[in-house]
Amino acid sequence: MKGIVHIRVDDRLIHGQVATRWVSHFNANRIMVIDDAVAANEGRENAAAQCSPGRLQHLYSLF
């Protein structure tokens, strides 16, 4: 799949297996986490980054 694909995932689907399959299916190279609590807490950013494949770029932002 070419181009930019945006997928909004709510907290019911945030799960390692779901994320891993979607990253693989869409050949993603970036995960954007738009969450005030995560962006404001370095520990939560690190936890989110550790749960995804190492080849991905991670961006954290406030909504």
N, CA, C and O atoms as a GROMACS GRO file, in nm:
protein
  252
    1MET      N    1   0.085  -0.117   0.000
    1MET     CA    2   0.000   0.000   0.000
    1MET      C    3   0.090   0.123   0.000
    1MET      O    4   0.184   0.132   0.079
    2LYS      N    5   0.062   0.217  -0.086
    2LYS     CA    6   0.143   0.337  -0.096
    2LYS      C    7   0.071   0.456  -0.037
    2LYS      O    8  -0.051   0.456  -0.024
    3GLY      N    9   0.150   0.557  -0.001
    3GLY     CA   10   0.091   0.680   0.051
    3GLY      C   11   0.081   0.679   0.202
    3GLY      O   12   0.136   0.593   0.271
    4ILE      N   13   0.008   0.777   0.250
    4ILE     CA   14  -0.009   0.793   0.394
    4ILE      C   15  -0.142   0.732   0.435
    4ILE      O   16  -0.246   0.762   0.376
    5VAL      N   17  -0.138   0.650   0.535
    5VAL     CA   18  -0.259   0.588   0.589
    5VAL      C   19  -0.271   0.630   0.734
    5VAL      O   20  -0.180   0.611   0.813
    6HIS      N   21  -0.384   0.688   0.767
    6HIS     CA   22  -0.412   0.729   0.905
    6HIS      C   23  -0.515   0.633   0.963
    6HIS      O   24  -0.619   0.610   0.902
    7ILE      N   25  -0.486   0.579   1.078
    7ILE     CA   26  -0.579   0.490   1.146
    7ILE      C   27  -0.595   0.539   1.288
    7ILE      O   28  -0.496   0.554   1.360
    8ARG      N   29  -0.717   0.564   1.328
    8ARG     CA   30  -0.743   0.605   1.466
    8ARG      C   31  -0.778   0.480   1.545
    8ARG      O   32  -0.870   0.406   1.510
    9VAL      N   33  -0.705   0.459   1.652
    9VAL     CA   34  -0.726   0.342   1.736
    9VAL      C   35  -0.765   0.390   1.875
    9VAL      O   36  -0.692   0.467   1.937
   10ASP      N   37  -0.880   0.345   1.924
   10ASP     CA   38  -0.918   0.385   2.059
   10ASP      C   39  -0.858   0.287   2.160
   10ASP      O   40  -0.795   0.188   2.122
   11ASP      N   41  -0.877   0.316   2.288
   11ASP     CA   42  -0.809   0.239   2.392
   11ASP      C   43  -0.853   0.093   2.399
   11ASP      O   44  -0.786   0.012   2.463
   12ARG      N   45  -0.962   0.056   2.336
   12ARG     CA   46  -1.004  -0.084   2.337
   12ARG      C   47  -0.920  -0.170   2.243
   12ARG      O   48  -0.914  -0.291   2.260
   13LEU      N   49  -0.855  -0.109   2.145
   13LEU     CA   50  -0.775  -0.185   2.048
   13LEU      C   51  -0.625  -0.172   2.069
   13LEU      O   52  -0.546  -0.231   1.995
   14ILE      N   53  -0.585  -0.096   2.170
   14ILE     CA   54  -0.441  -0.083   2.194
   14ILE      C   55  -0.393  -0.210   2.262
   14ILE      O   56  -0.414  -0.231   2.381
   15HIS      N   57  -0.330  -0.292   2.184
   15HIS     CA   58  -0.284  -0.423   2.231
   15HIS      C   59  -0.165  -0.460   2.144
   15HIS      O   60  -0.166  -0.432   2.024
   16GLY      N   61  -0.066  -0.520   2.200
   16GLY     CA   62   0.055  -0.553   2.126
   16GLY      C   63   0.030  -0.635   2.001
   16GLY      O   64   0.091  -0.608   1.897
   17GLN      N   65  -0.057  -0.734   2.009
   17GLN     CA   66  -0.082  -0.819   1.892
   17GLN      C   67  -0.153  -0.742   1.782
   17GLN      O   68  -0.122  -0.760   1.664
   18VAL      N   69  -0.248  -0.658   1.818
   18VAL     CA   70  -0.318  -0.578   1.718
   18VAL      C   71  -0.221  -0.483   1.649
   18VAL      O   72  -0.218  -0.474   1.527
   19ALA      N   73  -0.142  -0.412   1.728
   19ALA     CA   74  -0.046  -0.316   1.672
   19ALA      C   75   0.055  -0.386   1.581
   19ALA      O   76   0.085  -0.336   1.472
   20THR      N   77   0.106  -0.499   1.625
   20THR     CA   78   0.205  -0.571   1.545
   20THR      C   79   0.147  -0.615   1.411
   20THR      O   80   0.214  -0.603   1.308
   21ARG      N   81   0.027  -0.664   1.410
   21ARG     CA   82  -0.035  -0.709   1.284
   21ARG      C   83  -0.064  -0.592   1.192
   21ARG      O   84  -0.042  -0.601   1.072
   22TRP      N   85  -0.113  -0.481   1.247
   22TRP     CA   86  -0.143  -0.365   1.163
   22TRP      C   87  -0.015  -0.304   1.106
   22TRP      O   88  -0.012  -0.266   0.989
   23VAL      N   89   0.090  -0.295   1.187
   23VAL     CA   90   0.217  -0.242   1.139
   23VAL      C   91   0.267  -0.328   1.023
   23VAL      O   92   0.313  -0.275   0.922
   24SER      N   93   0.259  -0.458   1.038
   24SER     CA   94   0.304  -0.548   0.933
   24SER      C   95   0.214  -0.538   0.809
   24SER      O   96   0.265  -0.531   0.697
   25HIS      N   97   0.084  -0.537   0.828
   25HIS     CA   98  -0.011  -0.532   0.715
   25HIS      C   99   0.005  -0.406   0.631
   25HIS      O  100   0.003  -0.411   0.508
   26PHE      N  101   0.022  -0.292   0.697
   26PHE     CA  102   0.032  -0.165   0.626
   26PHE      C  103   0.176  -0.124   0.597
   26PHE      O  104   0.200  -0.018   0.539
   27ASN      N  105   0.274  -0.209   0.636
   27ASN     CA  106   0.416  -0.179   0.618
   27ASN      C  107   0.448  -0.040   0.673
   27ASN      O  108   0.514   0.041   0.608
   28ALA      N  109   0.401  -0.014   0.793
   28ALA     CA  110   0.417   0.118   0.857
   28ALA      C  111   0.563   0.145   0.892
   28ALA      O  112   0.639   0.054   0.922
   29ASN      N  113   0.599   0.272   0.887
   29ASN     CA  114   0.733   0.314   0.929
   29ASN      C  115   0.726   0.416   1.042
   29ASN      O  116   0.830   0.465   1.087
   30ARG      N  117   0.605   0.449   1.087
   30ARG     CA  118   0.591   0.550   1.192
   30ARG      C  119   0.463   0.523   1.271
   30ARG      O  120   0.360   0.487   1.215
   31ILE      N  121   0.472   0.542   1.402
   31ILE     CA  122   0.355   0.537   1.488
   31ILE      C  123   0.345   0.672   1.557
   31ILE      O  124   0.441   0.720   1.617
   32MET      N  125   0.228   0.732   1.548
   32MET     CA  126   0.204   0.860   1.614
   32MET      C  127   0.108   0.837   1.730
   32MET      O  128  -0.004   0.788   1.710
   33VAL      N  129   0.151   0.872   1.850
   33VAL     CA  130   0.066   0.859   1.968
   33VAL      C  131   0.020   0.999   2.005
   33VAL      O  132   0.099   1.083   2.046
   34ILE      N  133  -0.110   1.023   1.991
   34ILE     CA  134  -0.168   1.153   2.024
   34ILE      C  135  -0.243   1.135   2.156
   34ILE      O  136  -0.361   1.099   2.157
   35ASP      N  137  -0.174   1.160   2.265
   35ASP     CA  138  -0.231   1.138   2.397
   35ASP      C  139  -0.162   1.229   2.496
   35ASP      O  140  -0.040   1.222   2.512
   36ASP      N  141  -0.238   1.314   2.563
   36ASP     CA  142  -0.181   1.410   2.658
   36ASP      C  143  -0.100   1.340   2.767
   36ASP      O  144   0.011   1.382   2.800
   37ALA      N  145  -0.156   1.233   2.824
   37ALA     CA  146  -0.090   1.166   2.936
   37ALA      C  147   0.041   1.101   2.895
   37ALA      O  148   0.138   1.104   2.970
   38VAL      N  149   0.045   1.042   2.777
   38VAL     CA  150   0.168   0.978   2.729
   38VAL      C  151   0.273   1.082   2.694
   38VAL      O  152   0.390   1.068   2.730
   39ALA      N  153   0.233   1.187   2.623
   39ALA     CA  154   0.327   1.290   2.580
   39ALA      C  155   0.387   1.365   2.699
   39ALA      O  156   0.499   1.416   2.689
   40ALA      N  157   0.316   1.372   2.809
   40ALA     CA  158   0.364   1.446   2.926
   40ALA      C  159   0.447   1.360   3.021
   40ALA      O  160   0.496   1.410   3.122
   41ASN      N  161   0.463   1.231   2.990
   41ASN     CA  162   0.530   1.141   3.082
   41ASN      C  163   0.632   1.057   3.006
   41ASN      O  164   0.596   0.970   2.926
   42GLU      N  165   0.759   1.082   3.031
   42GLU     CA  166   0.865   1.012   2.957
   42GLU      C  167   0.860   0.861   2.981
   42GLU      O  168   0.890   0.784   2.890
   43GLY      N  169   0.824   0.820   3.100
   43GLY     CA  170   0.814   0.677   3.129
   43GLY      C  171   0.709   0.608   3.044
   43GLY      O  172   0.730   0.496   2.997
   44ARG      N  173   0.596   0.674   3.024
   44ARG     CA  174   0.490   0.617   2.940
   44ARG      C  175   0.531   0.617   2.793
   44ARG      O  176   0.496   0.526   2.719
   45GLU      N  177   0.607   0.720   2.750
   45GLU     CA  178   0.659   0.721   2.613
   45GLU      C  179   0.751   0.602   2.591
   45GLU      O  180   0.740   0.532   2.490
   46ASN      N  181   0.841   0.578   2.686
   46ASN     CA  182   0.935   0.466   2.674
   46ASN      C  183   0.861   0.333   2.671
   46ASN      O  184   0.897   0.244   2.594
   47ALA      N  185   0.760   0.319   2.755
   47ALA     CA  186   0.682   0.194   2.757
   47ALA      C  187   0.613   0.172   2.622
   47ALA      O  188   0.613   0.060   2.571
   48ALA      N  189   0.557   0.276   2.565
   48ALA     CA  190   0.491   0.264   2.435
   48ALA      C  191   0.592   0.226   2.326
   48ALA      O  192   0.562   0.144   2.240
   49ALA      N  193   0.709   0.286   2.331
   49ALA     CA  194   0.812   0.256   2.230
   49ALA      C  195   0.862   0.113   2.241
   49ALA      O  196   0.890   0.049   2.139
   50GLN      N  197   0.873   0.061   2.362
   50GLN     CA  198   0.922  -0.076   2.382
   50GLN      C  199   0.823  -0.181   2.334
   50GLN      O  200   0.861  -0.296   2.311
   51CYS      N  201   0.698  -0.143   2.319
   51CYS     CA  202   0.594  -0.238   2.278
   51CYS      C  203   0.578  -0.247   2.127
   51CYS      O  204   0.491  -0.320   2.079
   52SER      N  205   0.658  -0.175   2.052
   52SER     CA  206   0.644  -0.178   1.907
   52SER      C  207   0.776  -0.218   1.843
   52SER      O  208   0.882  -0.209   1.906
   53PRO      N  209   0.772  -0.262   1.717
   53PRO     CA  210   0.895  -0.303   1.649
   53PRO      C  211   0.999  -0.191   1.647
   53PRO      O  212   0.963  -0.074   1.632
   54GLY      N  213   1.125  -0.225   1.661
   54GLY     CA  214   1.233  -0.128   1.672
   54GLY      C  215   1.257  -0.043   1.549
   54GLY      O  216   1.319   0.063   1.559
   55ARG      N  217   1.211  -0.086   1.434
   55ARG     CA  218   1.237  -0.011   1.310
   55ARG      C  219   1.147   0.110   1.294
   55ARG      O  220   1.168   0.189   1.202
   56LEU      N  221   1.049   0.127   1.381
   56LEU     CA  222   0.952   0.235   1.367
   56LEU      C  223   0.999   0.364   1.432
   56LEU      O  224   1.067   0.363   1.535
   57GLN      N  225   0.961   0.474   1.372
   57GLN     CA  226   0.981   0.606   1.432
   57GLN      C  227   0.859   0.633   1.519
   57GLN      O  228   0.746   0.608   1.477
   58HIS      N  229   0.881   0.685   1.640
   58HIS     CA  230   0.772   0.713   1.732
   58HIS      C  231   0.759   0.863   1.752
   58HIS      O  232   0.859   0.931   1.777
   59LEU      N  233   0.639   0.914   1.741
   59LEU     CA  234   0.610   1.056   1.765
   59LEU      C  235   0.503   1.065   1.872
   59LEU      O  236   0.401   0.996   1.865
   60TYR      N  237   0.525   1.150   1.971
   60TYR     CA  238   0.428   1.168   2.079
   60TYR      C  239   0.383   1.312   2.079
   60TYR      O  240   0.465   1.404   2.065
   61SER      N  241   0.256   1.334   2.093
   61SER     CA  242   0.202   1.469   2.082
   61SER      C  243   0.085   1.488   2.176
   61SER      O  244   0.016   1.394   2.214
   62LEU      N  245   0.065   1.614   2.213
   62LEU     CA  246  -0.054   1.652   2.288
   62LEU      C  247  -0.165   1.678   2.189
   62LEU      O  248  -0.140   1.728   2.080
   63PHE      N  249  -0.286   1.645   2.224
   63PHE     CA  250  -0.401   1.662   2.136
   63PHE      C  251  -0.439   1.806   2.125
   63PHE      O  252  -0.533   1.840   2.055
   0.00000   0.00000   0.00000
